[in-house]
């Protein structure tokens, strides 16, 4: 299976920065520009439409739509519209949302729901997208963390985004992936993994988000980071592909340039 790479970024610094990011990602050979869903950031749908319009081949995607922030029909409407108007370059990433989304859902006048209800929202959203797509097919990426989300990804997703704990061991990670693969049976899925840190320096906001400093990440051989020479990092990604079947690798936008030599070396191989 060939590698492809995505960069996760947001348009919080305005139009010029966002357009430059999209064009640079395409220039560096990234497959996809993905953006998060959060009321404190510009709308992902608007951001991605603008990014797609400023590029020619770059795919765009949500990382990920938070189910509780829209009704399933509204999410499907946005997703199908993006797929249609980007010429099929949109990937629908969707998940149940972080606990912090409870307050954001309330701000929108929507129920946050319990875990089962939020998972059901994802399935209903996919149903609506498939109906709207007709003969087209919007790729769906499901953030597969808990057992039920993993089962849903195995049954309905095109891409399973593996959502590990920051200090998850390799053995624990492999057990999670094997669980998805077994449940998927003959269904072919693309397996994705996000890299938060490249090198041995970590921006404060990333450290706060993942809840670990660089020394802890190194000590635990965290799968959320890559470090070493380009040769060493390339070998590590190939090891993860061999061990886990991961071929779609996304990286935090703060490291887009640092990660670019790996994209140049491995993309499509």
Number of C-alpha atoms within 10 A of each C-alpha: 12 11 18 20 26 28 27 23 19 22 22 13 10 11 13 9 12 20 19 13 20 27 17 15 23 19 12 15 19 25 24 24 30 29 26 20 22 18 14 8 14 17 16 24 20 12 22 25 18 16 25 24 14 15 16 12 16 23 24 30 31 25 25 23 26 22 26 27 26 19 16 20 16 13 25 24 16 16 29 25 19 24 25 16 14 21 12 17 20 28 26 28 25 26 23 28 22 10 9 9 19 16 14 18 20 13 12 12 11 15 18 21 16 10 13 11 14 19 20 17 23 26 17 16 23 24 16 19 27 17 14 17 17 8 8 14 16 22 20 22 26 28 27 26 19 12 12 13 21 26 19 22 27 24 16 20 27 20 23 29 28 21 19 20 15 18 19 16 15 16 9 13 18 16 13 20 20 14 15 24 21 12 16 19 11 8 13 12 20 15 21 24 23 21 19 23 25 20 15 14 12 18 12 9 9 15 15 11 9 14 13 15 16 16 11 13 20 15 9 13 16 21 22 20 20 24 15 12 10 16 11 12 19 19 12 15 18 18 13 17 19 12 14 19 19 24 23 23 22 25 26 18 22 17 17 22 13 14 25 19 17 16 22 13 13 16 18 14 10
